[in-house]
Amino acid sequence: MLVRRDCESGVGAGLVPGQVAVEIVFDPACPWCYIGKRRLEQALAERPRIVSRIGWWPFLLHPELPPDGVERDAYLNRRFGTDARVRRVFRAITDAGQASHIDFAFERIGRTPNSLDAHRLARFAATQGCAAEMVEALFHSHFEEGRNIGDRDVLVGIAASLGLDPAAVTAYLAGSADVAAIYREHVRAQRFGIAGVPAFVFNGCLVISGAQEPRVLVRMLDVAREAAIATTEPAEPAARPVRS
């Protein structure tokens, strides 16, 4: 469902006329967020003339989890009730993933992670100019390779694979940098009316939740671009009175 919010100040700063800012509200431990990312990429490919600026807005899907996460099977059974229901839920996710060229390997995942440090790593990567690559690597490592993205050693390895300095990443994760910022962004999303992920925020005010099909996201891009153009067009001068 599309929701219009009061536009947040500063979101459109630095945009050229007609450019679209897309903030993806996500959790790297959320499979539907991985699918939503792929579907947005498909939508952007269908609108190559739309210049977009992509941002990653952290959301903590399971903030109650301990730092080292929990055993996955037990957690899923508590959440969904029965093995049969778990299988149905993840069969649907697997099918949706295959349509987006994602090979989910849920059987390889041993723990449901606390994603706080993974969010922090994505934020660190943004300062190095590789946020999108880091988010993709986190999703791929967790959902296709079964790696525990709540484990700091795993995160350092992912960072190193992208060319980031392992020592710098180790020191960063060992400290508390950006912990408060992640929690603030989580609360900001909730205050913006976002209760689950993925969600997409266009130009700071058009919000749509769920892993929408590419055709829906294409329409959102069109609407956001049209709105951006309308707000940057100069107003027509007032008509001069006719004098007799």
RODO-2510 file (C-alpha; in nm, 4 decimals, decimal comma):
residues 244
     n   res          X          Y          Z
     1     m     0,0000     0,0000     0,0000
     2     l     0,1274     0,3443    -0,0955
     3     v     0,1368     0,5988     0,1857
     4     r     0,2178     0,9663     0,1489
     5     r     0,4020     1,1220     0,4418
     6     d     0,5208     1,4724     0,5081
     7     c     0,8528     1,4861     0,3257
     8     e     1,1566     1,4697     0,5501
     9     s     1,3771     1,7722     0,5216
    10     g     1,7182     1,7135     0,3705
    11     v     1,6302     1,3943     0,1820
    12     g     1,6271     1,5737    -0,1514
    13     a     1,9387     1,7783    -0,0859
    14     g     2,1800     1,7627    -0,3780
    15     l     1,9325     1,6043    -0,6183
    16     v     1,9196     1,7335    -0,9725
    17     p     1,5752     1,8200    -1,1147
    18     g     1,3816     1,5017    -1,1768
    19     q     1,6228     1,2827    -0,9833
    20     v     1,4705     1,0241    -0,7496
    21     a     1,6014     0,9398    -0,4027
    22     v     1,5121     0,5862    -0,2929
    23     e     1,5723     0,4761     0,0637
    24     i     1,5488     0,1012     0,1159
    25     v     1,4428     0,0181     0,4697
    26     f     1,5939    -0,3227     0,5330
    27     d     1,7404    -0,5829     0,7624
    28     p     2,0218    -0,8015     0,6228
    29     a     1,8716    -1,0994     0,8070
    30     c     1,5393    -1,0617     0,6201
    31     p     1,4983    -1,2809     0,3093
    32     w     1,2182    -1,0671     0,1689
    33     c     1,4538    -0,7675     0,1860
    34     y     1,6965    -0,9540    -0,0403
    35     i     1,4117    -1,0205    -0,2826
    36     g     1,2958    -0,6590    -0,2564
    37     k     1,6459    -0,5372    -0,3406
    38     r     1,6527    -0,7531    -0,6530
    39     r     1,3089    -0,6354    -0,7598
    40     l     1,4085    -0,2719    -0,7212
    41     e     1,7140    -0,3408    -0,9374
    42     q     1,4823    -0,4863    -1,2014
    43     a     1,2619    -0,1773    -1,1829
    44     l     1,5593     0,0565    -1,2172
    45     a     1,6775    -0,1417    -1,5212
    46     e     1,3402    -0,0743    -1,6830
    47     r     1,3812     0,2992    -1,6246
    48     p     1,7426     0,3653    -1,7296
    49     r     1,6692     0,7329    -1,7918
    50     i     1,5667     0,7912    -1,4316
    51     v     1,8659     0,9043    -1,2314
    52     s     1,8340     0,7568    -0,8834
    53     r     2,0180     0,7904    -0,5564
    54     i     1,9944     0,4821    -0,3365
    55     g     2,0202     0,4890     0,0419
    56     w     2,0104     0,2101     0,3001
    57     w     1,7912     0,2718     0,6034
    58     p     1,8512     0,0211     0,8862
    59     f     1,5647    -0,1575     1,0565
    60     l     1,6092    -0,4146     1,3325
    61     l     1,3675    -0,6948     1,2524
    62     h     1,4593    -0,8918     1,5660
    63     p     1,6008    -0,6408     1,8160
    64     e     1,5215    -0,8751     2,1041
    65     l     1,7765    -1,1364     1,9987
    66     p     2,0943    -1,1793     2,2050
    67     p     2,4194    -1,0566     2,0477
    68     d     2,5183    -1,4064     1,9331
    69     g     2,1737    -1,4806     1,7880
    70     v     1,9726    -1,7973     1,8499
    71     e     1,9566    -2,1491     1,7122
    72     r     1,7529    -2,1141     1,3924
    73     d     1,5282    -2,4209     1,3947
    74     a     1,4152    -2,3674     1,7525
    75     y     1,3515    -1,9993     1,6834
    76     l     1,1432    -2,0714     1,3734
    77     n     0,9376    -2,3355     1,5505
    78     r     0,8608    -2,0913     1,8304
    79     r     0,7633    -1,8270     1,5762
    80     f     0,5594    -2,0357     1,3324
    81     g     0,4415    -2,3195     1,5534
    82     t     0,5032    -2,6304     1,3429
    83     d     0,7641    -2,7720     1,1058
    84     a     0,4986    -2,7956     0,8348
    85     r     0,4213    -2,4256     0,8560
    86     v     0,7913    -2,3380     0,8528
    87     r     0,8345    -2,5438     0,5363
    88     r     0,5385    -2,3714     0,3678
    89     v     0,6666    -2,0240     0,4543
    90     f     1,0178    -2,0863     0,3322
    91     r     0,9044    -2,2720     0,0218
    92     a     0,7213    -1,9551    -0,0819
    93     i     1,0319    -1,7455    -0,0129
    94     t     1,2508    -1,9882    -0,2066
    95     d     1,0174    -1,9761    -0,5072
    96     a     1,0090    -1,5963    -0,5012
    97     g     1,3865    -1,5904    -0,4733
    98     q     1,4371    -1,8123    -0,7744
    99     a     1,2265    -1,5725    -0,9810
   100     s     1,4747    -1,3008    -0,8797
   101     h     1,7834    -1,5189    -0,9399
   102     i     1,8474    -1,5806    -0,5699
   103     d     1,9396    -1,9330    -0,4640
   104     f     1,8293    -1,9400    -0,1030
   105     a     2,0052    -2,2118     0,0969
   106     f     1,8129    -2,1992     0,4231
   107     e     1,9336    -2,5476     0,5156
   108     r     2,2852    -2,4053     0,5551
   109     i     2,1821    -2,1436     0,8115
   110     g     2,2432    -2,2595     1,1668
   111     r     2,1588    -1,9435     1,3605
   112     t     1,9173    -1,6546     1,3304
   113     p     2,1544    -1,3624     1,3827
   114     n     2,1273    -1,0390     1,5686
   115     s     2,1812    -0,8003     1,2769
   116     l     2,3071    -0,4936     1,4651
   117     d     2,6732    -0,5410     1,3701
   118     a     2,5808    -0,6245     1,0097
   119     h     2,3964    -0,2918     0,9912
   120     r     2,6980    -0,1187     1,1399
   121     l     2,9221    -0,2772     0,8780
   122     a     2,6951    -0,1515     0,6000
   123     r     2,7187     0,1940     0,7528
   124     f     3,0981     0,1687     0,7717
   125     a     3,1064     0,0587     0,4079
   126     a     2,9067     0,3657     0,3120
   127     t     3,1929     0,5830     0,4367
   128     q     3,4193     0,3879     0,2005
   129     g     3,1891     0,4260    -0,0977
   130     c     3,0734     0,0649    -0,1165
   131     a     2,7441     0,0472     0,0738
   132     a     2,5510    -0,1268    -0,2050
   133     e     2,8249    -0,3840    -0,2521
   134     m     2,8326    -0,4516     0,1214
   135     v     2,4573    -0,4980     0,1487
   136     e     2,4662    -0,7420    -0,1432
   137     a     2,7565    -0,9290     0,0159
   138     l     2,5756    -0,9552     0,3493
   139     f     2,2627    -1,0946     0,1861
   140     h     2,4556    -1,3371    -0,0324
   141     s     2,6800    -1,4582     0,2488
   142     h     2,3916    -1,5246     0,4844
   143     f     2,1201    -1,6579     0,2574
   144     e     2,3166    -1,8356    -0,0143
   145     e     2,6261    -1,9451     0,1777
   146     g     2,4704    -1,9897     0,5227
   147     r     2,7281    -1,7720     0,6985
   148     n     2,6449    -1,6180     1,0351
   149     i     2,6350    -1,2417     0,9786
   150     g     2,6026    -1,1901     1,3526
   151     d     2,9589    -1,3187     1,3975
   152     r     3,2176    -1,0405     1,3866
   153     d     3,4876    -1,2650     1,2407
   154     v     3,2519    -1,3478     0,9535
   155     l     3,1780    -0,9785     0,9030
   156     v     3,5479    -0,8931     0,8924
   157     g     3,5944    -1,1620     0,6279
   158     i     3,3098    -1,0205     0,4182
   159     a     3,4593    -0,6726     0,4482
   160     a     3,8020    -0,7997     0,3422
   161     s     3,6485    -0,9642     0,0348
   162     l     3,5390    -0,6167    -0,0741
   163     g     3,8856    -0,4724    -0,0243
   164     l     3,8246    -0,3053     0,3111
   165     d     4,1019    -0,3042     0,5702
   166     p     4,0390    -0,5988     0,8100
   167     a     4,2198    -0,4269     1,0973
   168     a     4,0095    -0,1118     1,0600
   169     v     3,6862    -0,3131     1,0430
   170     t     3,7865    -0,5223     1,3453
   171     a     3,8544    -0,2105     1,5507
   172     y     3,5304    -0,0495     1,4361
   173     l     3,3140    -0,3496     1,5273
   174     a     3,4909    -0,3917     1,8621
   175     g     3,3858    -0,0410     1,9617
   176     s     3,0445     0,1178     1,9911
   177     a     3,0567     0,3479     1,6893
   178     d     2,7196     0,3847     1,5152
   179     v     2,5324     0,1596     1,7594
   180     a     2,3188     0,4503     1,8793
   181     a     2,2758     0,5697     1,5198
   182     i     2,1336     0,2316     1,4113
   183     y     1,8823     0,2380     1,6943
   184     r     1,7855     0,5971     1,6066
   185     e     1,7267     0,5006     1,2453
   186     h     1,5151     0,2053     1,3586
   187     v     1,3002     0,4341     1,5721
   188     r     1,2811     0,6898     1,2885
   189     a     1,1413     0,4198     1,0605
   190     q     0,8781     0,3284     1,3174
   191     r     0,7794     0,6931     1,3596
   192     f     0,7507     0,7109     0,9814
   193     g     0,4860     0,4393     1,0028
   194     i     0,7090     0,1496     0,8959
   195     a     0,6377    -0,1653     1,0961
   196     g     0,8115    -0,4260     0,8798
   197     v     1,0617    -0,4659     0,6011
   198     p     1,1371    -0,4240     0,3247
   199     a     0,9932    -0,0798     0,2677
   200     f     1,0821     0,1782     0,0058
   201     v     1,0760     0,5530     0,0637
   202     f     1,0811     0,7681    -0,2494
   203     n     1,1998     1,1287    -0,2215
   204     g     1,1433     1,1229     0,1522
   205     c     0,7648     1,1099     0,1413
   206     l     0,6218     0,8273    -0,0746
   207     v     0,6312     0,5013     0,1203
   208     i     0,5423     0,1522     0,0023
   209     s     0,5983    -0,1585     0,2122
   210     g     0,6671    -0,5159     0,1151
   211     a     0,8776    -0,6845    -0,1530
   212     q     0,6704    -0,5329    -0,4313
   213     e     0,6792    -0,6698    -0,7841
   214     p     0,9077    -0,4775    -1,0245
   215     r     0,6100    -0,3317    -1,2167
   216     v     0,4845    -0,1695    -0,8951
   217     l     0,8260    -0,0237    -0,8202
   218     v     0,8528     0,1028    -1,1795
   219     r     0,5305     0,2944    -1,1256
   220     m     0,6647     0,4310    -0,7975
   221     l     0,9758     0,5559    -0,9745
   222     d     0,7598     0,7264    -1,2363
   223     v     0,5385     0,8915    -0,9753
   224     a     0,8380     1,0073    -0,7703
   225     r     1,0114     1,1492    -1,0770
   226     e     0,6976     1,3327    -1,1912
   227     a     0,6549     1,4781    -0,8432
   228     a     1,0212     1,5826    -0,8327
   229     i     0,9930     1,7563    -1,1690
   230     a     0,6742     1,9339    -1,0613
   231     t     0,8401     2,0737    -0,7502
   232     t     1,1388     2,2078    -0,9432
   233     e     0,9518     2,3707    -1,2316
   234     p     0,9301     2,7497    -1,1982
   235     a     0,5883     2,8853    -1,1293
   236     e     0,4154     3,0659    -1,4127
   237     p     0,4303     3,4431    -1,3699
   238     a     0,1109     3,6072    -1,2593
   239     a    -0,0915     3,7570    -1,5421
   240     r    -0,0628     4,1316    -1,5717
   241     p    -0,3878     4,3248    -1,5461
   242     v    -0,5214     4,4547    -1,8731
   243     r    -0,5315     4,8308    -1,8820
   244     s    -0,7845     5,0123    -2,0905
***
